[in-house]
Amino acid sequence: MPVLDAKVTRLRTMLREMRQMVVCFSGGVDSGYLLAEAVAAVGEDATALTAVSPSLGPEEGADARRLAESIGARHLLVETHELDDPRYAANPIDRCYFCKVETYGTATEHARELGIPYVLDGFNVDDRGDHRPGRKAAVEQGVRSPLDELEFTKADIREAARRIGLPVWDKPALACLSSRFPYGTEITPDRLRQVWRCERSLHTQGFAVCRVRYHDAVARIEVAPDEISRLLQNDVRDVIVTEFRAAGFEHVTVDLQGYRSGSLNEKPSGAPEVVSLTTD
């Protein structure tokens, strides 16, 4: 893949020329690959920063720390407080902007304190097509996106990460828990924990790719299309219904279109086609 090889070469040159950087690091494949290349290029002058808040699943911070340690990066776990901003909690269509103002602001503040000139994130070509109001905050804060600047696609990143042995090269895409709520639905710590608890239940049942969309008393499950039939099996369904109800949902449905990134950003075309797992 000579095109990918050329991109990787340019990335490594760019990172060496930057010399010092803070990488906004979620523990996913995009920021994980960028961090690994940064550490390979400049060693301890690359610092990983992971923002920890109620919108991040509790296990994700620990996973990010383990990955940063395996890469050999200096790692900062920093609390952010986007939920304290009523504009964020109200969940408007530009909610991600207010989140990134907090996250990138925290990262750039730490970078200044450390005397580091660059803050980087894992934004890439494939991210351009989705609704991304957080990009405005990145521009305002001067955050650089080397993978996007050098035209890395998600497929490029996964292949490059696989080549260097990054353990998360095939990890499913991450998204903050707030993305499970329709715009205009208030986001609270209790509701975030409710969604996280239900997604953890699905993971325990073996569904690696899943989302639990919050619709007040109703949970709408998205899993990979080829996993929907297993979700409807009596033994699996019964466990899920029991655990979702214990978490606070009255009704549980399955989206028959299956998982797709940013489904709550889709233009309305009628109600989603769903099947109910609850019978009363």
C-alpha positions in Angstrom: 0.0 0.0 0.0 2.4 2.7 -1.2 -0.2 5.5 -0.7 -0.5 4.6 3.0 3.2 4.2 3.4 3.6 7.8 2.1 1.1 9.1 4.6 2.8 7.3 7.4 6.1 8.7 6.4 4.7 12.3 6.3 3.0 11.8 9.7 6.3 10.7 11.3 8.1 13.7 9.8 5.4 16.1 11.0 5.5 14.7 14.5 9.3 14.9 14.7 9.2 18.5 13.5 6.6 19.4 16.2 9.0 18.0 18.8 6.6 18.2 21.7 2.8 17.6 21.9 -0.2 16.8 24.0 -2.4 14.2 22.4 -6.1 14.2 23.3 -6.4 10.5 23.9 -9.6 8.5 24.3 -8.1 5.1 24.1 -9.7 4.4 20.7 -7.9 3.5 17.6 -7.6 7.0 16.1 -6.0 8.7 19.0 -4.2 5.5 20.0 -2.5 5.3 16.7 -1.6 9.0 16.7 -0.2 8.6 20.3 1.9 5.6 19.3 3.4 7.4 16.4 4.1 10.5 18.5 5.9 8.4 21.2 7.9 6.7 18.5 8.8 10.1 17.0 9.6 12.1 20.1 9.5 9.7 23.1 8.7 11.3 26.4 8.0 14.7 24.8 4.6 13.2 23.7 2.0 13.4 26.5 -1.4 11.7 26.4 -4.3 13.5 28.0 -7.6 11.7 28.7 -10.6 13.7 29.8 -12.7 11.9 32.5 -16.3 12.9 33.1 -19.7 11.2 33.6 -20.1 11.1 29.8 -17.2 8.6 29.6 -17.9 5.0 30.6 -16.0 4.2 33.9 -14.0 1.5 32.3 -12.8 3.7 29.4 -10.5 5.8 31.6 -8.8 2.6 32.9 -8.5 1.1 29.4 -6.9 4.4 28.2 -4.4 4.3 31.0 -3.4 0.7 30.2 -3.0 1.5 26.5 -1.0 4.6 27.2 1.3 2.5 29.5 1.7 -0.2 26.8 2.7 2.5 24.3 5.1 4.0 26.8 3.5 7.5 26.9 3.3 9.9 29.8 -0.4 9.9 30.6 -2.6 12.5 32.3 -6.2 11.6 33.5 -7.9 14.9 33.9 -11.5 15.6 35.1 -13.6 17.8 32.9 -16.9 19.3 33.9 -19.0 19.8 30.8 -22.2 18.7 32.6 -21.8 21.8 34.8 -22.5 23.9 31.7 -26.3 24.2 31.4 -25.9 24.7 27.6 -24.3 21.3 27.4 -26.8 19.6 29.8 -29.7 21.0 27.7 -28.4 18.8 24.8 -28.8 21.2 21.9 -27.8 20.2 18.4 -24.4 21.8 19.0 -23.9 20.1 22.3 -20.5 18.7 21.2 -19.2 22.2 20.8 -19.7 23.0 24.5 -18.1 19.6 25.4 -15.0 20.3 23.2 -14.7 23.8 24.6 -14.2 22.2 28.0 -12.1 19.3 26.8 -9.8 21.2 24.4 -9.6 24.1 26.9 -8.4 21.8 29.5 -5.9 20.2 27.2 -4.5 23.5 26.0 -4.2 24.8 29.6 -2.2 21.7 30.6 0.0 22.1 27.5 0.7 25.7 28.4 1.6 24.7 31.9 4.0 22.1 30.6 5.5 24.4 28.0 4.3 22.2 25.1 3.4 24.1 21.9 1.0 21.6 20.2 -2.3 19.9 21.2 -3.3 17.2 18.8 -6.5 15.1 18.3 -7.4 12.0 16.3 -9.9 13.6 13.9 -9.6 12.1 10.4 -11.1 12.2 6.9 -14.0 9.9 7.7 -15.1 12.2 10.6 -15.8 15.0 8.1 -19.0 13.5 7.0 -20.8 13.4 10.3 -22.3 16.3 12.4 -19.3 17.6 14.2 -19.9 20.9 15.9 -16.8 20.2 18.1 -14.6 21.0 15.2 -15.3 24.7 15.8 -13.9 24.4 19.3 -10.8 22.7 17.9 -10.1 25.6 15.5 -10.8 28.1 18.2 -8.3 26.4 20.6 -5.7 25.9 17.9 -5.9 22.1 18.1 -4.1 20.3 15.2 -5.5 17.1 13.6 -2.5 15.5 11.8 -4.5 12.4 10.6 -7.0 14.7 8.9 -4.3 17.1 7.5 -2.6 14.1 5.9 -5.8 12.5 4.5 -5.8 9.4 6.7 -9.1 7.5 6.4 -10.4 5.2 9.2 -9.3 2.2 7.1 -5.8 3.8 6.8 -5.6 4.2 10.5 -6.7 0.7 11.3 -4.2 -0.8 8.8 -1.4 1.4 10.1 -2.2 0.6 13.7 -2.3 -3.2 12.8 1.1 -3.0 11.3 2.7 -1.5 14.4 0.9 -4.0 16.6 -1.4 -1.6 18.4 -3.9 -3.8 20.3 -6.9 -1.6 19.6 -6.5 -1.6 15.9 -9.8 -3.3 15.4 -11.6 -1.8 18.5 -15.2 -0.7 17.7 -15.7 3.1 17.4 -16.1 5.0 20.6 -18.6 7.8 21.3 -19.4 9.6 24.5 -22.5 8.4 26.3 -24.2 11.8 25.7 -24.5 10.8 22.0 -27.2 8.3 23.1 -29.7 11.1 23.8 -32.0 12.8 21.2 -31.3 16.5 20.9 -33.3 18.4 23.4 -33.4 15.6 26.0 -31.7 16.8 29.1 -28.5 15.0 30.0 -27.9 14.1 33.7 -25.4 12.0 35.5 -28.1 9.5 36.5 -29.3 9.1 32.9 -25.7 8.6 31.7 -25.2 5.9 34.3 -28.5 4.3 33.2 -27.3 4.1 29.6 -23.8 2.9 30.6 -25.3 0.1 32.8 -27.4 -1.2 29.9 -24.6 -1.1 27.4 -22.4 -2.9 29.9 -25.1 -5.6 30.1 -25.0 -6.0 26.3 -21.2 -6.2 26.3 -21.5 -9.0 28.9 -23.9 -10.8 26.6 -21.2 -10.7 23.9 -22.4 -7.8 21.8 -19.1 -5.9 21.0 -20.8 -3.2 18.8 -23.9 -1.8 20.4 -25.6 1.4 21.4 -28.5 2.0 23.8 -30.5 5.0 22.6 -32.4 6.8 25.4 -36.1 7.7 24.7 -37.4 8.5 28.2 -39.0 5.3 29.4 -38.0 3.4 26.3 -34.5 2.0 25.4 -33.8 1.5 21.7 -31.0 -1.0 21.2 -28.7 -1.0 18.2 -26.4 -3.9 17.5 -24.6 -5.1 14.4 -27.3 -6.3 11.9 -26.0 -9.9 11.9 -26.4 -9.9 15.7 -30.1 -8.9 15.8 -31.3 -12.5 15.6 -29.3 -13.5 18.6 -30.6 -10.6 20.5 -34.1 -11.9 19.9 -33.4 -15.3 21.3 -35.5 -16.0 24.4 -32.6 -16.6 26.8 -30.7 -13.5 25.7 -33.9 -11.4 25.5 -35.0 -12.3 29.0 -31.7 -11.3 30.6 -31.6 -8.0 28.7 -35.2 -7.1 29.6 -34.6 -7.9 33.3 -31.4 -5.8 33.5 -32.7 -2.9 31.5 -35.8 -2.7 33.7 -33.6 -2.9 36.8 -31.7 0.1 35.3 -34.9 2.1 35.0 -36.3 1.6 31.5 -40.0 0.4 31.2 -39.8 -0.7 27.6 -37.0 -2.2 25.5 -36.9 -2.2 21.7 -34.5 -3.3 19.0 -33.8 -1.1 16.0 -34.1 -3.4 13.0 -31.7 -1.3 10.9 -28.9 -2.2 13.4 -26.1 -0.1 14.6 -24.9 2.9 12.6 -22.8 5.7 13.8 -24.7 9.0 14.5 -28.1 7.5 14.0 -29.6 10.3 16.1 -28.2 12.8 13.5 -30.2 11.2 10.7 -32.8 13.2 8.9 -36.3 12.2 10.1 -38.0 9.7 7.7 -40.6 8.4 10.1 -40.1 6.4 13.3 -37.3 3.8 13.4 -38.4 0.3 12.5 -38.2 -1.5 15.8 -39.3 -4.7 17.5 -40.2 -4.7 21.2 -38.5 -7.1 23.6 -41.0 -6.2 26.3 -44.6 -7.7 26.1 -46.4 -5.5 28.7 
